[in-house]
Amino acid sequence: DDSDRNKLFLTKCKNWGITCLNNYPLFAKFQNSTDKQIKDQAFDKFIASIKKKDVPYIFWSSYAWALWVMANLDSAEAFIDLPYAKRIIEKINEVDGDFYNGAPHLFLGVYYAAYPENLGGDLNRAKAEFDYALNLAGDKLLTSKLLYANTYVKEWVFLGIINEDSQKEINNKKYYRLEQKNKFSVGDTVEITKPCGE
């Protein structure tokens, strides 16, 4: 089952992310404490300590954690973790929002678009975050467009990936095989976008 496999993969990502974040003593204190007051104080100090030089390490680690949270909100553990993971991304956005073509803005755009208002969702904020990330990335980061399409814009979705190795030439025309991920019909408009770095 793809859903179970996806959750297993994201659990591994989360464990990797937490392991990396535990290299920061204040986060490790937050993670290992059972006293809520001590836990929250350690987390507040960890957030305050994040500097621009930390962003590449903390962003990807917390992003891995946040992906697991967003995919497992039916569990109490993930629901409790949600505000912590989101707060780290918000701090990174404050310190260096342009990191990796605006990836912190992109994550917040997904968050605000994916959740209802009672869980912090806000379509206006989602649009603002996506617009910033898309303008910053331009054509350099395909992921920005895919996430925008699949979480905010509902009129079009990611269809699949074109396999360059499948190229065939028939009657002087080039044909490629599409590894299809979503359905489309005759008459639909298909946009082909180059992936990041190509």
Secondary structure, DSSP 8 states (H G I E B T S, - for coil): -HHHHHHHHHHHHHHHHHHHHTTSHHHHHHHH---HHHHHHHHHHHHHH--GGGHHHHHHHHHHHHHHHHH-TTSHHHHHHHHHHHHHHHHHHHHHTTHHHHHHHHHHHHHHHHS-GGGT--HHHHHHHHHHHHHHHTTS-HHHHHHIIIII--S----EEEEEEEEEEETTEEEEEEEE-S---TT--------TT-
